[in-house]
Amino acid sequence: MSASKTPHPIGQHALPAQQIVQVAVPLPIRQKGPFAYDYIVPKGLRVTVGMIVEIPLGKRQIWGIVIADTPSGDVAADKLKEIISLADLPALSRSHLSFLSQVSDWTMAPFGMVMRMMLSTPKAHLPPPTCVINALGDADKMPSGKRTPKRERVLDFLAEGHAMSAADLAKETGTSQAVIKAMAEQGFLKKLTITKEANLAYQMPKQEAESYNLVELTPSQKDVSQGISAFLNKGFSAHLLDGVTGSGKTEVYFELVAKMMAEKKQLLILLPEIALTAAWQTRFEARFGQKPLIWHSSVSSAKRRKLWRACLAGEPVIVVGARSALFLPFSNLGLIIVDEEHEPSFKQEDMVIYHARDMAVMRAHIESLPIVMATATPSLESWVNAGQTPLSVKPARYHHWQLLHRVGESTLPDIQMIDLKKDRPSAGRWLSDPLLQAMSECLGADQQVLLFLNRRGYAPLSICEACGHKAKCNACDSWLVTHRLSASRQCHHCGYRQPLRNQCDSCGEKDQMRAYGPGVERLAEEVALLFPEARVAILSSDTAANPEVAAELIRAISDKEIDIVIGTQMAAKGHHFPHLTLVGVVDADFGLQGGDLRAAERTYQMLSQASGRAGRAAEKGVAYLQSYEPDNAVFHALSSGNRDAFLGLETQMRQAASMPPFGRLAAVILSGVDEGQVEAQAKLLASQRPQYKDVLIFGPTPAPIARIRGRYRMRFLIRAPRGVNLQEILSEWLDKQRIPSQIFMQIDIDPYSFM
């Protein structure tokens, strides 16, 4: 990354001696606290903690962060190198540096890797680009003999207050750049150098927050909004906004947004899915008459750069984004909102492994501001922190606010179970007769249907009937999923894909590959045969690959241009489809498979959210759940509407097993391309495991998916009582280990995935 070698004159003044500072570098060096080198500050400059600086490191030039304005003394002063330049930016706040450091400490990821996430926006720390524009100069001094028609058009256009580049000006006035250049050289136009970067700050309306495009709140919504509002600008507080689907949680926290906007505070709103941001943005714009700023990986680098700088500059931006938005360098943050706080997609599983909801609570605490976590199906951790069971934390850590009823005339859907042992679908089909009958009645009443199946693609498994070979990924221990829409077989772990062909890779036989099991594409095929007149759409990450496409598909559903929606979990999250009255869950048992710690909790959350798409307007909704075990406690809770009883039972089971949130878990994962080397390193690590009372270290064992992206994986699982400092135990065990460079070690505190 290049930069001007002229230091930026921030804080420039004469110094009696050259300053030496410590600069943290974005390297994956594992130690407690930031890994930093000493550097000399060029004469005439004063560098303060939090400044982003360019430094020489070996043969490279990289960007680092000043974390101390005094030297460590590890290297003699005459051996030190000088800082190359300072970023054209204010210093990062002490609270933001503290946040990065505490994320590193909690996740046990190297500080340099956490810091790299924050600095990852391309060229954000370089001065904004500039351009030259032409404005009206000494036009009145132009002799009449030089006033040609073309020049007159230029002067008349600029007299209206315009200013632009020579190319744009020539285009607007029907002249040439040569005419513009000559007029500028003669002084009739003046050249101005400006930054090309627009100001991202909102033009705040002059009226008070209460006079934005108001929505009439219900008494319950008003009570909750006023209750949480009392905590604004009064330091840290955590709030669980717990409302049934369709109860208007978004409108409640929009009231809080309005108050922060009126005070020109920065806001951060985290959403679990990139594809949800476009629909959410439309709601925001309808409410406030302006758009929030979107942050996720699909946003252009130029927009990300401007937004990153605006956050650091303290501009009153409202950012809605995916989990990475949490690491933006806000300097005037007033409120954090985490929507759908229960969503597992808030957990990042690569590189720095962290849970964005938990780290958002940490950031709110460090920066002394409130955080609101909204959901219809609270995570057990948040439920316990809100003090809602006899086994919960006392006193409660979160304030608990409830919305028990839907807004307006809509009511919660009835939930009916279909026992697939009794109502088995026809051979090669996946929809039972009771569900098909309900679909026919719904479509006959001119209403919409959602069929929910959380499996992308056409079929999860393909087998050769000649030799029994299963289509498998070359780099992972997983089956290839057939995708007919893209004519490919894909690995959903590493992204590998191969063209869809009906020839066995093992025996070479043709026309013997058979698809087993349903995905949403196969379900759409069945629906097209059974309901040929219906307009069908698939809503999944394959068909809605970016926010714009997702927004258009969601609009089409909302506007009743689709009769039957076939969706994965993307269809279950936060959408308001006013004409949708029937939800059919094709495989309600799917999430209960595999013995995951959170399997029952996740299944309840997902099916509750999916069912909650039905009946969100005046028409009553119903959801049918197809299952081979309809007596499962999860389905009893759903059909009876007794969520709290289910959470209470789940709480008791976790407490009896000393599992989170009543115990602590961590995972250590070793991976490498050489299976024998990974196993040997895991055995060596096991031989040196520490012994602590009540702390159990299980493993090593091959991960359930033992190879991903060509790397073999071995896992340890550590369990400890709630009050144990698990990070300290892991540090004592792992810091003294010399892991070969070919082996990659990851630590997952509070694991959500056990794959």
C-alpha positions in Angstrom: 0.0 0.0 0.0 1.5 3.3 -1.1 1.3 6.7 0.5 2.8 10.1 0.4 6.2 10.1 2.1 5.6 13.6 3.4 4.3 13.3 7.0 1.0 14.9 7.6 1.5 18.0 9.8 -1.0 16.9 12.5 0.1 18.4 15.8 3.3 19.7 14.3 5.6 21.7 16.6 9.3 21.7 17.6 10.4 19.0 20.0 13.5 19.0 22.2 14.3 15.4 21.2 13.0 12.8 18.8 10.1 10.9 20.2 10.0 7.1 20.2 6.6 5.3 20.2 5.3 1.8 20.1 3.4 0.8 16.9 1.2 -2.3 16.8 1.5 -4.2 13.6 -1.2 -6.3 11.8 0.6 -9.6 12.1 -0.7 -13.0 13.5 1.7 -13.1 16.4 0.1 -14.8 19.4 0.7 -13.2 22.7 -1.2 -11.5 25.4 -1.8 -7.9 24.4 -0.8 -6.1 21.2 2.5 -7.0 19.5 4.3 -3.8 18.8 7.7 -2.4 17.6 9.4 0.8 18.7 9.8 3.5 16.0 11.3 6.9 15.9 9.0 9.9 15.1 10.5 12.2 12.5 11.8 15.5 13.8 9.2 18.2 14.2 6.3 15.9 14.7 4.4 14.8 17.8 2.6 11.5 17.5 -0.2 10.5 19.9 -1.7 7.2 20.9 -4.3 6.0 18.4 -2.7 7.6 15.3 -2.5 5.4 12.2 1.1 5.5 10.8 3.0 4.0 7.9 6.1 2.2 9.0 8.9 0.1 7.4 8.8 -3.6 8.3 11.5 -5.6 6.7 11.3 -4.9 3.0 7.6 -3.8 3.2 5.8 -0.7 4.2 2.7 -1.3 6.2 0.2 0.6 8.3 0.1 0.3 12.1 -1.4 1.9 15.1 0.4 3.8 17.8 -0.5 2.2 21.1 2.0 3.9 23.4 3.8 7.3 23.2 6.8 6.0 25.1 9.3 3.3 24.0 9.3 -0.3 25.2 13.1 -0.2 25.3 13.4 -3.6 23.7 15.7 -2.3 21.0 18.4 0.3 21.3 17.4 3.7 20.0 20.2 3.8 17.4 18.9 0.6 15.9 15.3 1.9 15.4 13.7 3.0 12.1 11.6 6.1 11.5 7.9 6.3 10.9 7.4 7.0 7.2 4.2 9.0 7.4 1.0 9.7 9.3 -2.4 8.9 8.0 -4.6 11.9 7.1 -7.0 11.0 9.9 -7.8 11.8 13.5 -6.4 9.4 16.1 -8.5 6.4 17.1 -10.2 6.9 20.4 -8.8 5.2 23.5 -12.1 3.4 23.9 -11.9 1.9 20.4 -8.3 0.7 21.1 -9.6 -0.8 24.3 -12.3 -2.6 22.4 -9.9 -4.1 19.9 -7.7 -5.2 22.7 -10.5 -6.8 24.7 -11.8 -8.6 21.6 -8.3 -10.0 21.2 -8.2 -11.0 24.9 -11.6 -12.6 24.8 -11.3 -14.5 21.5 -7.6 -15.3 22.1 -7.0 -14.1 18.5 -3.7 -12.1 18.0 -4.3 -8.4 18.4 -2.8 -7.9 15.0 -5.5 -10.0 13.4 -8.3 -8.0 15.2 -6.6 -4.8 14.2 -6.4 -6.0 10.6 -10.2 -6.4 10.5 -10.5 -2.7 11.5 -7.9 -1.5 9.0 -9.1 -3.7 6.1 -10.9 -1.0 4.2 -8.8 -0.2 1.1 -7.0 3.2 1.2 -9.2 4.5 4.1 -6.2 6.0 5.8 -4.9 7.8 2.7 -6.0 11.4 1.9 -9.1 11.6 -0.2 -8.6 11.8 -4.0 -8.8 15.3 -5.5 -9.9 16.7 -8.9 -9.7 20.0 -10.7 -12.9 21.8 -11.6 -13.6 25.0 -13.6 -15.6 27.8 -12.2 -16.4 31.3 -13.4 -13.4 33.6 -13.4 -12.8 37.2 -14.7 -15.4 36.8 -17.4 -16.2 40.5 -17.4 -12.7 41.2 -18.7 -13.1 39.1 -21.8 -12.9 41.4 -24.9 -15.9 41.3 -27.1 -13.8 40.0 -30.0 -13.1 36.8 -28.0 -16.8 36.2 -27.0 -17.6 33.4 -29.5 -20.9 31.5 -29.2 -19.2 28.5 -27.6 -17.5 30.7 -25.0 -20.8 32.5 -24.3 -22.5 29.1 -23.7 -19.7 28.2 -21.2 -20.0 31.6 -19.4 -23.8 31.4 -19.2 -23.7 27.9 -17.9 -21.1 28.7 -15.1 -23.0 31.9 -14.2 -25.8 29.7 -13.0 -23.5 28.5 -10.2 -22.1 25.3 -11.8 -18.5 24.2 -11.5 -17.1 21.0 -13.0 -14.2 19.3 -14.8 -13.2 20.4 -18.3 -14.5 17.2 -19.8 -18.0 17.5 -18.1 -18.2 21.2 -18.9 -17.4 20.7 -22.5 -20.1 18.0 -22.7 -22.7 20.1 -21.0 -22.1 23.2 -23.2 -21.4 21.5 -26.5 -17.9 22.7 -26.8 -14.4 21.1 -26.7 -11.9 20.8 -23.9 -9.5 22.9 -25.9 -12.0 25.9 -25.6 -12.2 25.3 -21.8 -8.4 25.1 -21.5 -7.9 28.3 -23.4 -10.5 30.2 -21.4 -8.8 29.1 -18.2 -5.3 30.1 -19.4 -6.6 33.5 -20.2 -8.1 33.9 -16.7 -11.8 33.9 -17.8 -12.3 30.6 -15.9 -10.6 29.7 -12.6 -9.5 26.3 -11.6 -10.3 24.9 -8.2 -8.9 21.7 -6.6 -11.5 19.9 -4.5 -11.8 16.5 -2.9 -13.9 14.0 -4.9 -15.3 12.7 -1.7 -18.9 13.8 -0.8 -19.8 14.5 2.7 -21.6 11.5 4.2 -23.3 13.5 7.0 -27.0 13.6 7.0 -28.8 16.8 6.4 -30.7 16.6 9.6 -34.2 17.9 9.4 -34.8 21.0 11.5 -37.8 19.6 13.2 -37.6 17.6 16.4 -37.5 13.8 16.4 -41.1 13.5 17.3 -42.2 15.1 14.0 -40.5 12.6 11.6 -42.9 10.5 9.6 -44.6 9.1 12.6 -46.2 5.7 12.9 -49.0 5.3 15.4 -47.6 3.1 18.1 -49.7 0.7 20.2 -49.8 1.4 23.9 -47.4 -1.5 24.5 -45.0 -0.2 21.9 -45.1 3.3 23.5 -44.4 1.9 26.9 -41.4 -0.1 25.7 -40.1 2.8 23.6 -40.4 5.3 26.5 -38.9 2.8 28.9 -35.7 2.2 26.9 -35.5 5.9 26.0 -35.0 6.7 29.6 -31.6 5.0 29.4 -30.3 7.0 26.5 -27.3 9.1 27.2 -26.9 7.6 30.7 -24.1 5.2 30.2 -24.1 1.5 29.6 -27.3 -0.5 29.7 -28.3 -3.7 27.9 -31.9 -4.3 26.7 -33.6 -7.4 25.4 -36.5 -6.3 23.2 -38.5 -9.5 23.1 -41.6 -9.4 20.9 -43.6 -12.0 19.0 -43.3 -11.9 15.2 -45.3 -9.0 13.8 -45.4 -7.1 17.1 -43.5 -4.1 15.7 -40.1 -4.3 17.3 -38.5 -2.4 14.5 -40.9 0.5 15.0 -40.0 0.6 18.7 -36.3 0.9 18.0 -36.9 3.4 15.2 -38.2 5.7 17.9 -34.8 5.4 19.6 -33.1 6.0 16.3 -35.1 9.2 15.9 -33.9 10.5 19.2 -30.3 9.8 18.4 -30.6 11.4 15.0 -32.0 14.6 16.6 -28.9 14.7 18.8 -26.6 14.0 15.8 -25.2 10.9 17.3 -23.8 8.0 15.4 -25.8 4.7 15.4 -24.9 1.1 14.6 -27.6 -1.4 13.6 -26.4 -5.0 13.1 -28.5 -7.3 10.9 -27.7 -11.0 10.5 -28.0 -11.3 6.7 -26.6 -9.0 4.0 -29.7 -9.8 1.9 -32.0 -8.3 4.6 -30.4 -4.8 4.4 -32.2 -3.7 1.2 -35.7 -4.4 2.6 -34.7 -2.9 6.0 -33.4 0.2 4.2 -36.7 0.7 2.4 -38.5 0.7 5.8 -36.0 3.1 7.2 -36.3 5.5 4.3 -40.1 5.4 4.5 -39.9 6.3 8.2 -37.2 9.0 8.1 -37.1 10.3 4.5 -33.4 9.4 4.1 -31.3 6.3 3.7 -29.0 4.8 6.3 -25.5 3.8 5.2 -25.0 0.2 4.3 -21.9 -1.7 5.4 -21.1 -5.2 4.1 -18.7 -7.0 1.8 -20.8 -6.3 -1.3 -20.6 -2.5 -0.9 -18.0 -0.9 -3.3 -14.6 -0.1 -1.9 -15.1 3.6 -2.6 -18.2 3.8 -0.5 -16.7 1.7 2.3 -13.7 4.0 2.3 -15.9 7.1 2.7 -18.0 5.6 5.3 -15.0 4.4 7.3 -13.6 7.9 7.4 -16.9 9.4 8.2 -17.2 7.2 11.3 -13.8 8.2 12.5 -14.5 11.9 11.8 -17.6 11.7 14.1 -20.1 12.5 11.3 -23.7 11.7 12.4 -23.9 8.5 10.3 -26.4 5.7 10.8 -24.8 2.5 9.7 -26.7 -0.7 9.1 -24.6 -3.7 8.3 -23.4 -7.2 8.8 -21.2 -8.2 11.8 -18.0 -6.6 10.4 -19.6 -3.2 10.9 -19.0 -3.6 14.6 -15.3 -2.8 14.0 -15.8 0.5 12.3 -14.0 3.3 14.1 -17.0 5.3 15.4 -16.0 8.3 17.5 -19.4 9.6 18.4 -21.4 6.4 18.9 -24.7 6.8 20.8 -26.5 3.5 20.4 -26.0 0.0 19.2 -29.0 -2.2 18.0 -28.6 -5.9 17.2 -31.7 -7.1 15.3 -32.5 -10.8 15.4 -30.0 -11.2 18.2 -30.5 -15.0 18.3 -29.2 -15.6 14.8 -26.2 -18.0 14.6 -24.9 -16.0 11.5 -23.7 -13.4 14.0 -20.9 -15.9 14.8 -17.9 -15.6 12.6 -16.1 -18.9 12.2 -13.0 -17.9 10.2 -9.8 -16.2 11.2 -10.8 -14.2 14.2 -13.6 -16.3 15.7 -16.1 -14.1 17.5 -19.8 -13.6 18.1 -20.9 -10.1 17.0 -23.8 -9.9 19.4 -21.5 -10.6 22.4 -18.8 -8.3 21.1 -21.4 -5.6 20.6 -22.3 -5.8 24.2 -18.6 -5.5 25.1 -18.3 -2.4 22.9 -21.3 -0.8 24.4 -19.9 -1.4 27.9 -16.5 0.0 27.0 -18.0 3.1 25.3 -20.7 3.6 28.0 -23.7 3.5 25.8 -26.9 1.5 25.6 -27.4 -1.6 23.4 -30.8 -3.0 22.3 -31.1 -6.7 21.2 -34.3 -7.4 19.4 -35.8 -10.8 18.7 -39.0 -12.9 18.7 -37.1 -16.0 19.9 -34.4 -15.0 22.4 -31.1 -17.0 22.5 -30.9 -18.9 25.8 -27.9 -16.8 26.7 -29.9 -13.5 26.4 -32.9 -15.1 28.1 -30.9 -16.1 31.1 -29.1 -12.7 31.2 -32.5 -11.1 31.3 -33.3 -13.0 34.4 -36.3 -14.9 33.0 -35.8 -18.4 34.6 -35.3 -19.5 38.2 -31.8 -20.5 37.1 -30.9 -17.1 35.6 -28.2 -14.7 36.6 -29.1 -12.7 39.6 -29.3 -9.8 39.4 -30.3 -9.7 35.7 -27.7 -8.2 33.4 -30.2 -7.2 30.8 -33.4 -5.2 31.0 -36.3 -7.2 29.6 -39.0 -5.6 27.5 -41.9 -7.6 26.0 -44.3 -7.1 23.1 -46.8 -9.9 23.5 -49.3 -9.2 20.7 -49.1 -8.5 17.0 -49.9 -5.0 15.7 -53.3 -4.3 14.2 -55.8 -7.0 13.3 -53.2 -9.8 12.7 -52.9 -12.6 15.2 -50.2 -15.3 15.6 -50.7 -18.3 13.2 -52.1 -21.6 14.3 -49.5 -24.3 14.1 -50.5 -27.8 13.1 -48.4 -30.9 13.1 -48.4 -33.5 10.3 -47.2 -36.9 11.3 -45.3 -38.3 8.3 -45.5 -41.8 9.7 -49.3 -41.6 9.1 -49.5 -39.1 6.2 -46.5 -40.3 4.1 -46.0 -38.4 0.8 -46.2 -40.4 -2.4 -43.0 -42.1 -3.6 -40.6 -39.5 -4.9 -42.6 -36.7 -3.4 -42.1 -34.5 -0.3 -45.4 -32.9 0.3 -48.1 -34.8 2.3 -51.8 -34.8 1.4 -52.8 -32.6 4.3 -50.3 -29.9 3.3 -51.3 -30.2 -0.4 -55.0 -29.8 0.6 -54.2 -26.7 2.7 -52.1 -25.2 -0.3 -55.1 -25.8 -2.7 -57.5 -24.0 -0.3 -55.0 -21.1 0.3 -54.4 -20.6 -3.4 -58.1 -20.8 -4.1 -58.7 -18.0 -1.6 -56.1 -15.9 -3.6 -53.6 -16.0 -0.8 -49.9 -16.9 -0.8 -48.0 -19.9 0.4 -44.5 -20.3 1.8 -42.9 -23.7 1.7 -39.9 -23.7 4.0 -37.0 -26.1 3.5 -33.6 -25.2 4.8 -31.6 -27.0 2.0 -30.2 -25.1 -0.9 -30.0 -26.7 -4.4 -31.8 -29.6 -5.9 -30.6 -32.6 -3.9 -28.0 -33.0 -1.1 -26.7 -36.3 -2.4 -26.0 -38.0 -5.7 -25.3 -41.8 -5.9 -24.3 -44.0 -8.8 -26.8 -46.9 -9.0 -24.2 -49.0 -10.9 -21.4 -48.9 -8.4 -22.6 -47.0 -5.3 -20.2 -44.1 -5.7 -21.3 -40.9 -4.0 -20.4 -37.5 -5.5 -18.0 -36.1 -3.1 -15.9 -32.9 -2.8 -12.2 -33.4 -3.7 -11.1 -31.0 -0.9 -13.6 -31.7 1.8 -15.2 -34.7 3.6 -18.6 -33.7 2.3 -21.1 -34.6 -0.4 -21.5 -32.5 -3.4 -25.0 -30.8 -3.6 -26.7 -30.9 -7.0 -27.8 -27.5 -8.3 -29.9 -27.8 -11.4 -30.4 -24.0 -11.8 -26.7 -23.5 -12.2 -26.1 -27.0 -13.8 -23.5 -27.9 -11.3 -22.6 -29.9 -8.2 -21.3 -27.8 -5.4 -19.5 -28.1 -2.1 -21.2 -25.9 0.5 -18.1 -25.8 2.6 -15.3 -24.7 0.3 -17.2 -23.6 -2.8 -15.8 -26.2 -5.2 -18.1 -26.9 -8.1 -18.1 -29.2 -11.1 -20.4 -29.2 -14.2 -23.5 -31.3 -13.8 -23.1 -34.5 -15.7 -24.8 -37.9 -15.5 -21.6 -39.9 -15.7 -20.1 -41.6 -12.7 -16.6 -40.3 -11.8 -15.8 -43.7 -10.4 -17.0 -46.4 -12.8 -17.7 -44.2 -15.8 -21.2 -45.5 -16.3 -23.6 -43.0 -17.9 -27.2 -42.2 -16.8 -26.7 -43.9 -13.5 -26.3 -40.9 -11.1 -29.4 -40.5 -9.0 -30.3 -37.6 -6.8 -31.4 -38.4 -3.2 -33.2 -36.1 -0.8 -34.9 -32.8 -1.5 -33.5 -29.3 -1.8 -35.6 -26.2 -2.6 -35.0 -26.6 -6.4 -36.4 -30.1 -6.3 -39.3 -29.0 -4.2 -40.0 -26.3 -6.8 -40.1 -29.0 -9.5 -42.7 -30.9 -7.5 -44.8 -27.8 -6.9 -44.7 -26.9 -10.6 -46.1 -30.4 -11.5 -48.9 -30.2 -8.8 -49.8 -26.5 -9.2 -49.0 -25.7 -12.9 -50.9 -22.4 -12.8 -49.2 -21.0 -9.8 -46.4 -18.5 -10.0 -43.5 -20.0 -8.1 -40.2 -18.4 -6.8 -37.3 -19.7 -4.9 -35.9 -17.5 -2.2 -32.4 -18.6 -1.2 -28.8 -17.4 -1.3 -28.5 -18.9 -4.7 -31.4 -17.0 -6.3 -30.9 -13.9 -4.2 -27.1 -13.6 -4.3 -26.9 -9.9 -3.6 -29.0 -7.3 -1.7 -30.4 -5.8 -4.9 -31.7 -9.1 -6.3 -33.0 -10.1 -2.9 -34.8 -6.7 -2.6 -36.5 -7.2 -6.0 -37.6 -10.7 -5.2 -39.0 -9.7 -1.8 -40.8 -6.8 -3.4 -42.4 -9.1 -6.0 -43.6 -11.4 -3.1 -44.9 -8.5 -1.1 -46.8 -7.1 -4.2 -48.4 -10.5 -4.8 -46.6 -11.2 -8.0 -45.7 -14.7 -6.6 -48.2 -17.3 -5.4 -45.9 -19.9 -3.9 -42.6 -19.0 -2.3 -40.1 -21.8 -1.7 -37.5 -20.6 0.7 -34.5 -21.5 2.9 -33.8 -19.7 6.2 -33.5 -16.5 4.1 -37.3 -16.5 3.8 -37.8 -16.8 7.5 -36.1 -13.7 8.7 -38.0 -10.5 9.3 -40.0 -10.2 6.1 -43.6 -8.8 6.0 -45.6 -10.5 3.3 -49.2 -9.2 3.9 -50.8 -11.8 1.6 -49.1 -14.9 2.9 -51.4 -16.9 5.1 -50.0 -20.5 4.8 -46.5 -21.8 5.8 -45.6 -25.4 5.2 -42.4 -26.6 6.8 -41.4 -29.6 4.6 -38.8 -31.1 7.0 -39.3 -29.9 10.5 -36.9 -32.6 11.9 -33.9 -31.4 9.9 -32.4 -29.1 12.6 -32.7 -31.7 15.3 -30.3 -34.1 13.7 -26.6 -34.3 14.7 -26.7 -33.9 18.5 -25.6 -30.3 18.5 -25.7 -28.5 21.9 -28.1 -25.9 20.5 -30.1 -28.2 18.1 -33.4 -27.9 19.9 -33.0 -24.1 20.5 -32.1 -23.4 16.9 -34.9 -25.6 15.6 -37.4 -23.8 17.7 -36.1 -20.4 16.7 -36.0 -21.2 13.0 -39.4 -22.8 12.8 -41.0 -20.1 14.9 -39.5 -17.4 12.6 -40.7 -19.3 9.5 -44.2 -19.9 10.9 -44.3 -16.2 11.9 -44.4 -15.2 8.2 -48.0 -16.3 8.0 -51.0 -14.1 8.8 -49.3 -10.8 9.3 -52.3 -8.8 8.0 -56.0 -9.2 8.5 -56.3 -12.8 7.3 -55.6 -15.5 9.9 -52.5 -17.6 9.2 -51.6 -21.2 9.7 -48.4 -23.2 9.6 -48.1 -27.0 9.0 -45.0 -28.8 10.2 -44.2 -32.1 8.6 -42.3 -34.4 11.1 -41.6 -38.0 11.8 -41.5 -37.2 15.6 -44.4 -34.8 16.2 -44.3 -35.4 19.9 -40.9 -33.8 20.3 -40.8 -31.0 22.9 -39.8 -28.4 20.3 -43.0 -29.1 18.4 -45.2 -29.2 21.5 -43.9 -25.7 22.4 -44.5 -24.4 18.9 -48.0 -25.8 18.5 -49.1 -24.8 22.1 -47.5 -21.3 21.8 -45.7 -21.9 25.1 -42.3 -20.6 24.3 -41.3 -19.8 27.9 -42.0 -23.4 29.0 -39.7 -24.7 26.2 -36.9 -22.2 27.2 -37.4 -23.2 30.9 -36.9 -26.9 30.0 -33.9 -26.2 27.8 -32.4 -24.1 30.6 -32.8 -27.0 33.1 -31.2 -29.4 30.7 -28.2 -27.1 30.1 -27.8 -26.4 33.8 -27.8 -30.1 34.6 -25.1 -30.8 32.0 -23.1 -27.7 33.0 -23.4 -26.4 29.5 -23.6 -22.8 28.3 -24.9 -20.5 29.6 -24.2 -22.3 32.9 -20.8 -23.6 32.0 -18.2 -22.5 29.5 -16.9 -24.2 26.4 -13.9 -23.6 24.1 -12.6 -25.5 21.1 -9.1 -25.8 19.9 -8.8 -26.8 16.2 -5.6 -27.9 14.5 -5.5 -28.1 10.7 -2.9 -28.8 8.0 -2.5 -30.4 4.6 -0.5 -33.4 6.1 -2.9 -35.6 8.0 -0.1 -37.4 9.9 1.5 -34.2 10.9 -1.8 -32.8 12.3 -2.4 -36.0 14.3 1.1 -36.0 15.7 0.8 -32.4 16.8 -2.6 -33.0 18.3 -1.1 -36.0 20.3 1.8 -33.8 21.5 -0.6 -31.1 22.6 -2.7 -33.7 24.4 0.3 -35.0 26.3 0.9 -31.6 27.8 -2.7 -30.7 28.7 -3.1 -29.0 32.1 -4.9 -30.6 35.0 -7.5 -28.4 36.8 -10.3 -29.3 39.1 -13.7 -29.3 37.2 -12.0 -28.4 33.9 -12.3 -31.2 31.3 -10.3 -31.3 28.1 -11.8 -33.8 25.6 -9.9 -35.0 22.5 -8.2 -34.8 20.3 -10.6 -36.3 17.8 -11.1 -35.8 14.1 -13.6 -33.0 13.5 -17.0 -34.3 12.3 -16.0 -32.8 8.9 -12.4 -34.0 9.1 -11.2 -32.2 6.0 -12.2 -28.8 4.6 -10.4 -27.0 1.7 -7.8 -29.8 1.6 -6.8 -29.3 5.3 -7.2 -32.1 7.8 -8.7 -31.1 11.1 -8.4 -32.3 14.7 -10.4 -30.8 17.6 -10.2 -30.5 21.4 -13.2 -29.4 23.4 -12.7 -27.8 26.8 -15.5 -27.5 29.4 -15.3 -25.5 32.6 -17.6 -24.0 35.2 -19.1 -20.6 34.4 -16.8 -18.6 36.7 -13.5 -20.1 35.4 -11.1 -17.9 33.4 -11.0 -20.2 30.5 -8.7 -17.9 28.5 -6.1 -18.0 31.2 -6.1 -21.8 31.3 -5.8 -22.0 27.5 -3.0 -19.5 27.5 -1.1 -21.5 30.1 -1.5 -24.6 28.0 -1.0 -23.2 24.5 1.4 -20.3 24.7 4.3 -22.5 25.5 3.6 -24.8 22.5 5.7 -24.4 19.4 3.3 -25.1 16.6 5.0 -25.8 13.2 4.3 -23.2 10.6 2.5 -25.8 8.5 -0.1 -26.3 11.2 -2.8 -23.7 11.8 -4.3 -23.5 15.3 -7.6 -21.8 16.0 -9.3 -21.1 19.3 -13.0 -20.8 19.4 -14.4 -19.4 22.7 -18.1 -20.2 23.2 -18.3 -22.4 20.0 -21.5 -22.4 18.1 -20.4 -24.9 15.4 -19.0 -28.3 16.3 -18.1 -29.2 12.7 
